[in-house]
Amino acid sequence: MLQLFFAVAFSAVPLTLYIPPIRSLNLFVETIEDMLRQMAVHTIRTYPRIRLAFSRILSNLLRLSSYLTEEIESAEKFFSRFSGSPLRI
C-alpha cells in the first residue's frame, strides 16, 4: 500500500508545474475583474443602441414585406383581367 502511495505521489508531482502559484493567480483574477468592470460600463451604454437598431431593422423588413405583398396582390388582380387564371409566382 505504501508503494502505491509513493507511485501516485511521484507521478502527480510533475503536474504541479502546470498549476501557477497563488500569487500569480490573484493578479490574474484581479485583472479579469477589472476588465469585466470596464466592459460593464460600455455594455450598459451600447445595449439600448443595439436594441434600437435591431428593432428599426426588423420594422423596416416587416414594412417591406407588407409592401411587397400588396404589390403582388395588385399585380395578380391586374393580370387576372387578361387571363382566366391568377398569376402564379
C-alpha positions in Angstrom: 0.0 0.0 0.0 2.9 2.3 0.8 4.4 1.6 -2.6 1.1 2.6 -4.3 1.0 5.8 -2.3 4.6 6.8 -3.4 3.9 5.8 -7.0 0.8 8.0 -7.1 2.5 10.9 -5.3 5.6 10.9 -7.5 3.6 10.6 -10.7 1.5 13.7 -9.6 4.5 15.9 -8.8 5.2 16.9 -12.5 1.5 18.0 -12.8 2.1 20.7 -10.1 4.4 22.5 -12.6 1.3 23.4 -14.7 -0.5 25.0 -11.8 0.6 28.6 -11.3 1.5 29.9 -7.9 -1.3 31.6 -5.9 0.4 35.0 -6.1 0.1 34.9 -10.0 -3.4 33.6 -9.8 -4.5 36.5 -7.6 -3.1 39.0 -10.1 -4.8 37.3 -13.0 -8.2 37.2 -11.2 -7.8 40.9 -10.3 -7.0 41.8 -13.9 -10.0 39.9 -15.2 -12.3 41.5 -12.6 -11.0 45.0 -13.6 -11.6 44.2 -17.3 -15.1 43.0 -16.7 -15.9 46.1 -14.6 -14.7 48.3 -17.5 -16.7 46.2 -20.1 -19.9 46.6 -18.0 -19.8 50.4 -18.4 -19.7 50.0 -22.2 -22.2 47.3 -22.3 -24.8 49.3 -20.3 -24.4 52.2 -22.8 -24.4 50.1 -26.0 -27.2 47.6 -25.2 -30.0 50.1 -25.8 -28.4 51.3 -29.0 -28.1 47.8 -30.3 -31.7 47.0 -29.3 -33.0 50.2 -31.1 -31.0 49.4 -34.2 -32.3 45.8 -34.3 -35.9 47.0 -33.8 -35.6 49.5 -36.6 -34.2 46.9 -39.0 -37.0 44.5 -38.1 -39.6 47.2 -38.5 -38.2 48.1 -42.0 -38.2 44.4 -43.0 -41.8 44.0 -41.9 -42.9 47.2 -43.7 -41.1 46.0 -46.9 -42.7 42.6 -46.8 -46.2 44.1 -46.4 -45.5 46.5 -49.2 -44.3 43.6 -51.5 -47.4 41.6 -50.5 -49.7 44.4 -51.6 -47.7 44.9 -54.8 -48.0 41.1 -55.6 -51.8 41.2 -54.9 -52.3 44.2 -57.1 -50.3 42.6 -59.9 -52.4 39.4 -59.6 -55.6 41.4 -59.9 -54.2 43.3 -62.9 -53.1 40.1 -64.8 -56.2 38.2 -63.8 -58.2 40.6 -66.0 -56.3 39.4 -69.1 -56.3 35.7 -68.4 -58.6 33.3 -66.7 -56.2 32.2 -64.0 -54.3 34.4 -61.5 -50.6 35.0 -61.7 -48.5 32.2 -60.2 -45.2 33.1 -58.6 
